[in-house]
């Protein structure tokens, strides 16, 4: 009996790199043309959207949906950049414009109803030439954030076990589309029997050849639209056991850009740019940012975080702001350019000795010049700490971790044993950058606001604009 074929084409973590989407579309079109539609499934594994890009920000994700529609996906799984940077209402508006693809995620549901919204389903079963293919979607587990947005998120591993047990008797092949990261994909393959294929994402890993663990194939296609993955399996109807024929990673640079997608993207870019021309504020003088030292724009954001959270102290790393602001009108587009990260304000309680440690580290080049990737950060270097509510005296030439001579908090000497309320950013609570700031007690995350929303409010406050040039860091002779 002749072998039959099942082909999976997959992308992941494109992060609104619209400049590469025409080549992704062309690659998928050419690869699709080599197969019968009855043998083929085309899947995006999440984080197609990223609000750092004006096309996505100005359209609330509709530009991405237009590209997904035109590219011809069968199924997408929302990643954390979809689920955590848009409200459920915004996602509902965007995904109801989908055409031809399903949105699948098994571990997200509405907090009030306990059910998936109408535009999403926990799993999907596709019939491919008589082969029943079950597809489970899973997204990264951030319960504190999802709850604040009105979602209930279930443990993805427990969800995978439950849905595998549910679907396995009714399907011939089971595929998990995972926006969890390679470590979790390996754990699922090793510990959950019955999964045939895991298509991975989230940690931006590129598997040039599929892994094979405990009878499960694991594949992933890197990030930013640089690659498209292709898995081709053979099987016989008698036993329907998949045998890998080839597992390839295609560089999208090898494919000419799709003229159709270029046109769609140019139109979406223009519409989004037009929407972002709304004025946020008007500045009478420029505001500059420096990553290596305190600066007015960094201080303005630190003070805004303090005000936003009602804290005693405000803290933010200067690297969150990418450019200085010139005199004149500041538009939403310009605010996005200088402060693109999808990072949220956060209120923590931090002991004085951990605060002092972070301030000592903020004087060291190994922290100031540290490259940071992931966790919402969209800059280049960590940068020093910009602060509000503090006065710090330091000896620049002293030994590392012994530079600070005094710290006062709103006029009173720092008490190293006291707990302080600190308005800062969620990134620090993940143990990224200044590690001691992750050792506080998390009081509250503020969603759906980003730190650029805080900065936008500050730019409209004349008193704050006057105060942001005041210094908080004072060098003294040793």
Secondary structure by P-SEA (a helix, b strand, c coil): ccccbbbbbbcccccccccaaaaaaaaaaaaaaacccccbbbbbcccccccccaaaaaacaaaaaaaaaaacccbbbbcccccccccaaaaaaaaaacccbbbbbcccccccccccccccccbbbbbcccbbbbbbbbccccaaaaaaabbbbccaaaaaaaaaaaccccccbbbbbccccaaaaaaaaaccccccccccccccccccbbbbcccbbbbbbcccccbbbbbbbbbbccccbbbbcbbbbbccccccccaaaaaaaaaaaaaaaaaaccccccccbbbbbbcccccaaaaaaaaaaaaaacccbbbbbccccccccccccccaaaaaaaccccbbbbbbbbcaaaaaaaaaaaaccccccccccccccccccccccccccbbbbbccccccccccccccccccccccccccbbbbccccccccccccccccccccccccccaaaaaaaaaacaaaaaaccccccccccc
